[in-house]
Amino acid sequence: MKNFRFAVLSDPHVAIPATIANNPYRFHLVEVSIPTLTWVLEQLKAIELDFLLIPGDLTQDGEPENHQWLQEQLASLPFPVYVVPGNHDVVNTGLKDFPYYYQAFGYENPRQLYYHHSVLDGVELIGLNSNQFAENGQQLGILDDEQLLWLEKLLPTLRNHLV
């Protein structure tokens, strides 16, 4: 088995001060998201990672300013970063816009809400989008048929790539 180092940083809920909602329903402790994430990223820089994965809820509620701030922070890291959207990431931005903020972080084709990358020799990463909603707005948390068909075609091609 190949040795490699990666980190998973889930649910940072980035909120620059100008975007923090002043209401009783705002995300708990979102006001410390920037200093906390800044500290965490500094710690990760020091441990020589092969890559970082951020699986959703990157932002407070998908505000464009928060996506932009995070995109700039991730671009300064010395290792590749891969992201996928969480339900909070698409509230204000919209699901179709999410990949355009993160073209350098997995979404080379921003018209597609899922992706595949060979991150290291023998290590394949598949980023999927489970942000599916019912007509009444209820989150379903499932993969759509398009992604399932794509996976059905992709997975057999990776069989000989894995260590």
Secondary structure, 3 states (H helix, E strand, C coil): CCCCCEEECCCCCECCHHHCCCCCCCCCCHHHHHHHHHHHHHHHHCCCCCEEEEECCCECCCCHHHHHHHHHHHHCCCCCEEEECCHHHHCCCCCCCHHHHCHHHCCCCCCCCCEEEEEECCEEEEECCCCCECCCCCECCCCCHHHHHHHHHHHHHHCCCCC
